[in-house]
């Protein structure tokens, strides 16, 4: 059930929140949920054409929260949100971004806010 709670927090509570920090758990649970939903919609779209439009609408609706949670995750590792642009560097940029997103966040308060592990959800 915790998996769904993190997803709802990102989509409904922090839809376009680019400030602050996001725990690894928040980022990866949201990413996993989003991947599962996209996979189900894609499989359904191969069978029923209506789901193709639904899949596109879903992807467009979640573009902003996906970017926002990624930026907040980078903030947790004390990096600028602009580091998300490293994804446009072929191969190396995606690997570097993945390492940063998987890295443990700063234990102390940094320039982007307090440690999200020590702040009540």
C-alpha positions in Angstrom: 0.0 0.0 0.0 2.9 2.3 0.6 3.8 2.1 -3.1 0.5 3.8 -4.0 0.8 6.4 -1.2 4.1 7.7 -2.7 2.5 7.8 -6.1 -0.5 9.8 -4.9 1.8 12.2 -3.0 3.8 13.0 -6.1 0.8 13.3 -8.5 -1.7 15.0 -6.2 0.2 16.8 -3.5 3.4 17.8 -5.3 2.2 17.9 -8.9 4.5 20.8 -10.0 6.6 21.3 -6.9 10.1 21.9 -8.1 11.4 23.3 -4.8 12.5 21.1 -2.0 13.9 17.6 -1.8 12.6 14.1 -2.6 13.7 10.9 -0.9 14.9 8.0 -3.0 11.9 6.1 -1.9 9.5 8.8 -3.2 11.3 9.0 -6.5 11.7 5.3 -7.2 8.2 4.3 -5.9 6.7 6.9 -8.2 8.8 5.7 -11.1 7.8 2.1 -10.5 4.1 2.9 -10.3 4.3 5.1 -13.4 6.1 2.3 -15.3 3.5 -0.3 -14.3 0.6 2.0 -15.3 2.3 2.8 -18.7 3.0 -0.8 -19.4 -0.6 -1.8 -18.7 -1.9 1.0 -20.9 0.5 0.1 -23.6 -0.6 -3.6 -23.5 -4.2 -2.5 -23.6 -3.5 -0.1 -26.5 -2.2 -3.0 -28.6 -5.6 -4.7 -28.2 -8.0 -1.7 -28.1 -7.3 1.5 -30.0 -9.1 3.7 -27.4 -6.3 2.9 -25.0 -3.7 4.5 -27.3 -5.3 7.9 -26.8 -5.6 7.2 -23.0 -2.0 6.3 -22.9 -0.9 9.5 -24.6 -3.1 11.6 -22.3 -1.7 9.8 -19.2 1.9 10.4 -20.4 1.2 14.1 -21.1 -0.5 14.6 -17.7 2.4 13.0 -15.8 5.2 14.8 -17.7 5.3 17.7 -15.2 5.3 15.5 -12.0 7.9 13.2 -13.5 10.2 16.2 -14.1 9.4 17.8 -10.8 10.2 14.6 -8.7 13.4 14.2 -10.6 14.4 17.8 -9.9 13.6 17.4 -6.2 15.6 14.1 -6.1 18.6 15.9 -7.6 18.1 18.6 -5.0 18.3 15.9 -2.3 21.8 15.0 -3.6 22.7 18.8 -3.5 22.6 19.2 -7.3 20.8 21.7 -9.4 17.6 20.7 -11.1 19.3 21.7 -14.4 21.4 18.5 -14.1 18.3 16.7 -15.5 19.5 18.1 -18.9 22.4 15.6 -18.7 20.0 13.1 -20.1 20.6 14.7 -23.5 24.2 13.7 -23.5 24.2 10.3 -25.3 24.8 7.3 -23.1 27.1 9.0 -20.6 24.5 11.5 -19.5 21.8 9.0 -18.8 24.2 6.8 -16.8 25.4 9.7 -14.8 21.9 10.9 -14.1 20.9 7.4 -13.0 23.8 7.2 -10.5 22.8 10.6 -9.1 19.2 9.5 -8.7 20.2 6.3 -6.9 22.7 8.0 -4.6 21.8 8.6 -1.0 20.7 12.2 -0.3 22.6 14.6 1.9 22.0 13.8 5.6 22.0 17.4 6.7 20.2 20.5 5.6 21.4 21.7 2.2 20.7 24.8 0.1 17.4 23.1 -1.2 15.9 22.5 2.2 16.0 20.1 5.2 16.6 16.3 4.9 13.2 14.8 3.8 13.9 11.8 6.0 13.8 13.9 9.1 10.7 15.9 8.1 7.3 14.3 8.7 5.5 13.4 5.5 
